[in-house]
Amino acid sequence: MDVLSDVIAVMRTGEPRSARVEWAAPWAQEFAAVPGAAGFQVILSGPCWLTRADGEPIGLSAGDVVFRPHGRGHTLADSPATVPAGPACDPRSVERFANRAVDEPATVVLCGGYELAAGRTHPLLTGLPELIHLPAHPGSHPSLRATVDLLAGELENPRHGTDAIVPALLDTLLLHILRAWLDQAPVAGTGTGWAAALNDPPITAALQAMHRAPGRQWTVAALAAEAGMSRTPFARRFTDLLGQPPLTYLTWWRMTTAARLLKASDAPLGTIAGEVGYASEFAFAAAFKRRFGTPPGRYRRAEALE
């Protein structure tokens, strides 16, 4: 898979949750801080305000998208002065896919939440800002808008297959949010971090190669060749953009891939070792224990009990 697809594949655990909620003014809803989770709100109709402890109030209108990748709490309300009267919403305690309607709604919001897998969250997500706000503009992000419409419609009028469709739409929506954020990132050569790296064609080529074939016996020279660069400039550019050398990231990705395979399959440890680039099960087990603090077999058993 490509890098952005892999971000989604490795990050989530458990079941995503989503709701379409209508509010009649005056209203205010606090969303609890949930460490190890990410959440979004899309304003389907009507205005509202987002308030948080660490920033000024943000006015939102129909079509706006807000993404909170680090599980920080915040409040949505019809006015910054309106105080929440009820308990904070914790997505872990609500039904998976909900639709709440009221008479004469002033605002309609589409909400969603993802529980992230501890130890497997991709650095692209951990490096995101505390809040991503994508204001609605005519013609902007049409694929994101189309996905929002599909998800809102599915929640408002569930039918046969909704339990399969909604999780797929939630993943699709998150991908479109990340794409939109990447589209706003600095052009190649003008910034650092994952957004800059994924807008840098040579570095992206090397990252895609690692993700496509983590089991290949990569060297810095071989990755530089994928990038179309010589070895030393490539290693410097990769490290400057991502804050770590290419082989350090490769090792992290191999261990993350191994953890996913241990949880999702019953393949023998030797087979998984080969898929992530280790010639022996012993070398793989040692590397895995360094990363996760437990041998791969014990990790698999613990994941099976959750």
Sequence and secondary structure as in RCSB ss.txt:
>XXXX:A:sequence
MDVLSDVIAVMRTGEPRSARVEWAAPWAQEFAAVPGAAGFQVILSGPCWLTRADGEPIGLSAGDVVFRPHGRGHT
LADSPATVPAGPACDPRSVERFANRAVDEPATVVLCGGYELAAGRTHPLLTGLPELIHLPAHPGSHPSLRATVDL
LAGELENPRHGTDAIVPALLDTLLLHILRAWLDQAPVAGTGTGWAAALNDPPITAALQAMHRAPGRQWTVAALAA
EAGMSRTPFARRFTDLLGQPPLTYLTWWRMTTAARLLKASDAPLGTIAGEVGYASEFAFAAAFKRRFGTPPGRYR
RAEALE
>XXXX:A:secstr
  HHHHHHHHHEEEEEEEEEEEE SS EEEE   TTEEEEEEEEES EEEEETTEEEEEE TT EEEETT   EE
EESSTT    S  B GGGS SEEEE  SS SEEEEEEEEEE TTT  HHHHTS S EEE   TTSSHHHHHHHHH
HHHHHHS  TTHHHHHHHHHHHHHHHHHHHHHHTS  TTS  SHHHHHT HHHHHHHHHHHH TTS   HHHHHH
HHTS HHHHHHHHHHHHSS HHHHHHHHHHHHHHHHHHH    HHHHHHHTT SSHHHHHHHHHHHHSS HHHHH
HHHHH 
